[in-house]
Amino acid sequence: LMTSMVTARRESGAPAKTGQATILRLAKAQMSLVDVSSDVLRIHGDLLEIGKEMGSYDLRDCPSGSAETTPHLAAVA
């Protein structure tokens, strides 16, 4: 979407300021999604630790893409 917006602006010859507020809103929305995703990963990790401490965790129900099995995602989070 971002690429389409910038390309359309460039190809139409519109001034750089045209659509800038919309592009900024889109960038902000994308960052919000990244922040939420990071929070969910941290929460999942916290809940796993609580489960381990209480001895009541069941790793069979954990998604295969959890922060523990994908360290590169944990680094981003």
MODELLER restraints for C-alpha pairs under 7 A, 6 or more apart:
rsr = mdl.restraints
at = mdl.atoms
rsr.add(forms.Gaussian(group=physical.xy_distance, feature=features.Distance(at['CA:2:A'], at['CA:23:A']), mean=6.88, stdev=0.5))
rsr.add(forms.Gaussian(group=physical.xy_distance, feature=features.Distance(at['CA:38:A'], at['CA:77:A']), mean=4.48, stdev=0.5))
rsr.add(forms.Gaussian(group=physical.xy_distance, feature=features.Distance(at['CA:41:A'], at['CA:66:A']), mean=6.97, stdev=0.5))
rsr.add(forms.Gaussian(group=physical.xy_distance, feature=features.Distance(at['CA:41:A'], at['CA:67:A']), mean=6.06, stdev=0.5))
rsr.add(forms.Gaussian(group=physical.xy_distance, feature=features.Distance(at['CA:41:A'], at['CA:77:A']), mean=6.99, stdev=0.5))
rsr.add(forms.Gaussian(group=physical.xy_distance, feature=features.Distance(at['CA:45:A'], at['CA:67:A']), mean=6.71, stdev=0.5))
rsr.add(forms.Gaussian(group=physical.xy_distance, feature=features.Distance(at['CA:48:A'], at['CA:57:A']), mean=6.76, stdev=0.5))
rsr.add(forms.Gaussian(group=physical.xy_distance, feature=features.Distance(at['CA:51:A'], at['CA:57:A']), mean=4.35, stdev=0.5))
rsr.add(forms.Gaussian(group=physical.xy_distance, feature=features.Distance(at['CA:67:A'], at['CA:73:A']), mean=6.08, stdev=0.5))
rsr.add(forms.Gaussian(group=physical.xy_distance, feature=features.Distance(at['CA:67:A'], at['CA:74:A']), mean=5.08, stdev=0.5))
